[in-house]
Amino acid sequence: MPLALDHRSLGGVVVVTCNGRIVEGGEVAALQKHVTDLAAENPHVVLHLGGVEFVDSSGIGLLVRLLTRMRNTGGSLAICAASPRIREVLKVTRLHGVLTPHESEADAIADVFRYRASLRGSAAGTDILCVDRSPDVLAYVREVLHSAGYGVTSAGNLPDALTLLIATRPKAIVISRDLRSSRETRAASAFNERADALPVIELPPDFSTDDAGHAGAGLLAEVRKLVGNGEADAMATAE
């Protein structure tokens, strides 16, 4: 079966879903080009290998080369959902400590977040998880909170939000009111049940059409009340 590749961005990490065989020839070349092209925009990549039925020596060699190349340029590469067969190959070749196979996307993404934090010399973790269907609302909220010194990640749907909630363990959640009330799918129910244990700020329906300054200031005030000052504000206060 030819190698099929798809990808999506999840909290600043690119998840590449692989289906088929990673073997010498066109498959290895396709994967290398796909990851290299993505890394030019985002150097942190997770390879989901749940649909990979076979990997030969060239395929394993490529994964090692990609990991080394990305780490040398300040990025990272993690793999997840590998089959028992691939895990056994990594164990036999003693590469399981290099290409650490994670059970799930959430585990792999959490590992990427920890690695990124280690490069910055800061503690792993995320202050705020933002969830909204509108990419424009997410971009605005991220920038407002980033500028105030908060660590922020975001998702445009509840399945991805659930993965990030498990992976990043945020201190609080900012979410649109309709998504917060959703229980229509298993992922929606699981997300909102987990969210019940955290401080949650619901964005009102008119958030996107409200005066930008008013909406941003109100959101920031609520976040500060629940989470405390961000890093930038804390430094300013200390000075």
C-alpha positions as CSV (number, residue, x, y, z in Angstrom):
1,M,0.0,0.0,0.0
2,P,1.5,3.4,-1.0
3,L,2.2,5.8,1.8
4,A,-0.5,8.3,2.4
5,L,0.2,11.5,4.4
6,D,-2.0,14.0,6.0
7,H,-1.4,16.7,8.6
8,R,-3.0,19.2,10.9
9,S,-1.7,21.8,13.3
10,L,-2.5,21.2,17.0
11,G,-1.4,23.7,19.6
12,G,1.7,24.8,17.7
13,V,2.7,21.2,16.9
14,V,2.1,19.6,13.4
15,V,0.7,16.1,13.6
16,V,1.4,14.1,10.5
17,T,-0.8,11.0,10.0
18,C,0.9,8.2,8.1
19,N,-1.0,5.3,6.4
20,G,0.8,2.5,4.5
21,R,4.4,1.5,4.4
22,I,7.5,3.5,5.2
23,V,10.0,1.8,2.9
24,E,13.0,2.6,0.7
25,G,12.1,4.4,-2.5
26,G,9.1,6.7,-3.1
27,E,7.6,6.3,0.3
28,V,10.7,7.4,2.2
29,A,11.3,10.2,-0.2
30,A,7.6,11.4,0.2
31,L,7.8,11.4,4.0
32,Q,11.1,13.2,4.0
33,K,9.8,15.9,1.7
34,H,6.5,16.2,3.6
35,V,8.1,16.7,7.0
36,T,10.9,18.9,5.6
37,D,8.4,21.2,4.0
38,L,6.3,21.4,7.2
39,A,9.3,22.0,9.3
40,A,10.1,25.1,7.4
41,E,7.0,26.7,8.9
42,N,6.8,24.7,12.2
43,P,9.8,22.8,13.5
44,H,7.8,20.6,16.0
45,V,6.3,17.5,14.4
46,V,4.5,14.4,15.7
47,L,4.3,11.4,13.4
48,H,1.2,9.4,14.0
49,L,2.1,5.8,12.9
50,G,-1.2,4.1,13.8
51,G,-1.8,3.3,10.1
52,V,1.7,2.2,9.2
53,E,1.8,-1.5,8.6
54,F,5.6,-1.9,7.9
55,V,8.8,0.0,8.2
56,D,12.1,-1.2,6.7
57,S,15.6,-0.2,7.6
58,S,15.6,2.8,5.3
59,G,12.4,4.0,6.9
60,I,13.8,3.7,10.5
61,G,17.0,5.4,9.2
62,L,14.9,8.3,7.9
63,L,13.1,8.8,11.2
64,V,16.5,9.0,13.0
65,R,17.8,11.5,10.4
66,L,14.7,13.6,10.7
67,L,14.9,13.6,14.5
68,T,18.5,14.6,14.4
69,R,18.1,17.3,11.8
70,M,15.1,18.9,13.5
71,R,16.8,18.9,16.9
72,N,19.9,20.5,15.4
73,T,17.7,23.3,14.1
74,G,15.8,23.9,17.4
75,G,12.9,21.7,16.5
76,S,11.7,18.3,17.6
77,L,10.2,15.1,16.3
78,A,8.1,12.5,18.2
79,I,6.2,9.4,17.1
80,C,3.0,7.9,18.5
81,A,0.6,5.0,18.1
82,A,3.2,2.7,16.6
83,S,2.1,-0.9,16.1
84,P,3.6,-3.7,18.4
85,R,5.6,-4.8,15.4
86,I,7.3,-1.4,15.0
87,R,7.8,-1.1,18.7
88,E,9.6,-4.5,18.7
89,V,11.8,-3.3,15.9
90,L,12.8,-0.2,17.9
91,K,13.5,-2.4,21.0
92,V,15.6,-4.9,19.1
93,T,17.6,-2.2,17.4
94,R,17.9,-0.3,20.7
95,L,16.4,2.8,19.1
96,H,13.4,2.9,21.4
97,G,15.4,5.3,23.6
98,V,16.0,7.6,20.6
99,L,12.7,7.3,18.8
100,T,10.6,7.0,21.9
101,P,7.2,5.6,20.8
102,H,4.4,7.3,22.6
103,E,1.0,5.6,23.1
104,S,-1.1,8.5,22.0
105,E,-1.0,11.9,20.3
106,A,-1.6,13.5,23.6
107,D,1.5,11.8,25.1
108,A,3.6,12.8,22.1
109,I,2.4,16.4,22.1
110,A,3.1,16.6,25.9
111,D,6.7,15.4,25.2
112,V,7.1,18.1,22.5
113,F,5.9,20.7,25.0
114,R,8.3,19.5,27.6
115,Y,11.2,19.5,25.1
116,R,10.3,23.1,23.9
117,A,10.2,24.3,27.5
118,S,13.6,22.7,28.2
119,L,15.1,24.7,25.3
120,R,13.6,27.9,26.7
121,G,14.8,27.0,30.2
122,S,11.3,27.4,31.5
123,A,8.8,25.1,33.2
124,A,6.7,22.8,31.0
125,G,3.0,23.5,30.8
126,T,0.4,25.9,29.5
127,D,-1.5,28.6,31.4
128,I,-4.5,28.9,29.1
129,L,-6.2,26.6,26.6
130,C,-8.4,28.5,24.2
131,V,-11.2,26.8,22.2
132,D,-13.3,28.5,19.5
133,R,-14.4,27.6,16.0
134,S,-13.3,31.0,14.6
135,P,-9.6,31.1,13.7
136,D,-9.8,34.9,13.9
137,V,-11.1,34.8,17.5
138,L,-8.4,32.4,18.4
139,A,-5.7,34.5,16.9
140,Y,-7.0,37.6,18.8
141,V,-7.3,35.8,22.1
142,R,-3.9,34.2,21.8
143,E,-2.2,37.5,21.1
144,V,-4.0,39.3,23.9
145,L,-3.0,36.6,26.4
146,H,0.5,36.2,25.0
147,S,1.2,39.9,25.3
148,A,0.2,39.7,28.9
149,G,2.7,37.0,29.6
150,Y,0.6,33.9,29.6
151,G,1.5,30.6,27.9
152,V,-1.4,29.9,25.5
153,T,-2.4,27.1,23.2
154,S,-5.5,26.7,21.2
155,A,-7.9,24.5,19.2
156,G,-10.7,25.0,16.8
157,N,-12.7,21.9,17.7
158,L,-13.4,19.7,20.8
159,P,-11.5,16.5,19.7
160,D,-8.3,18.5,19.3
161,A,-9.1,20.5,22.4
162,L,-9.4,17.2,24.4
163,T,-6.0,16.1,23.1
164,L,-4.4,19.4,24.2
165,L,-6.2,19.4,27.5
166,I,-4.7,16.0,28.3
167,A,-1.3,16.9,26.9
168,T,-0.7,20.4,28.3
169,R,-2.7,20.4,31.6
170,P,-3.6,24.1,31.4
171,K,-4.5,26.2,34.5
172,A,-7.7,27.5,32.9
173,I,-9.8,27.3,29.7
174,V,-11.2,30.0,27.6
175,I,-14.0,28.6,25.4
176,S,-17.0,29.7,23.3
177,R,-20.3,29.2,25.1
178,D,-21.7,26.8,22.5
179,L,-18.7,24.5,22.7
180,R,-18.7,24.6,26.5
181,S,-22.3,23.4,26.5
182,S,-21.8,20.7,23.8
183,R,-22.3,17.0,24.7
184,E,-23.1,15.9,21.2
185,T,-20.2,13.5,20.7
186,R,-18.0,11.4,22.9
187,A,-15.1,13.8,22.5
188,A,-17.3,16.8,23.5
189,S,-18.6,15.0,26.6
190,A,-15.1,13.9,27.6
191,F,-13.7,17.4,27.1
192,N,-16.4,19.2,29.1
193,E,-16.3,16.6,31.9
194,R,-12.6,17.2,32.3
195,A,-13.1,20.9,32.0
196,D,-15.4,20.9,35.0
197,A,-12.3,20.4,37.2
198,L,-10.7,23.7,35.9
199,P,-11.5,27.4,36.0
200,V,-13.4,28.1,32.7
201,I,-14.1,31.4,31.1
202,E,-16.9,31.3,28.5
203,L,-16.7,33.7,25.6
204,P,-20.2,35.3,25.1
205,P,-21.9,35.0,21.7
206,D,-21.1,38.6,20.8
207,F,-17.4,38.4,21.7
208,S,-16.3,38.5,18.0
209,T,-18.5,41.5,17.2
210,D,-17.9,43.5,20.4
211,D,-15.4,46.4,20.5
212,A,-12.0,44.7,20.3
213,G,-10.5,46.8,23.2
214,H,-13.5,46.2,25.4
215,A,-13.6,42.5,24.7
216,G,-9.9,42.0,25.2
217,A,-9.7,44.0,28.4
218,G,-12.7,42.1,29.9
219,L,-11.2,38.7,29.0
220,L,-7.8,39.7,30.4
221,A,-9.4,40.8,33.7
222,E,-11.2,37.5,34.0
223,V,-8.0,35.5,33.3
224,R,-6.0,37.5,35.9
225,K,-8.7,36.9,38.4
226,L,-8.6,33.1,37.9
227,V,-5.0,32.5,37.1
228,G,-3.1,35.5,38.4
229,N,-0.7,37.8,36.5
230,G,1.1,36.5,33.5
231,E,4.9,36.4,33.4
232,A,5.3,39.8,31.8
233,D,2.9,41.5,34.3
234,A,4.7,39.7,37.2
235,M,8.0,41.1,36.0
236,A,6.6,44.6,35.7
237,T,5.2,44.4,39.2
238,A,8.5,43.3,40.6
239,E,10.3,46.2,38.9
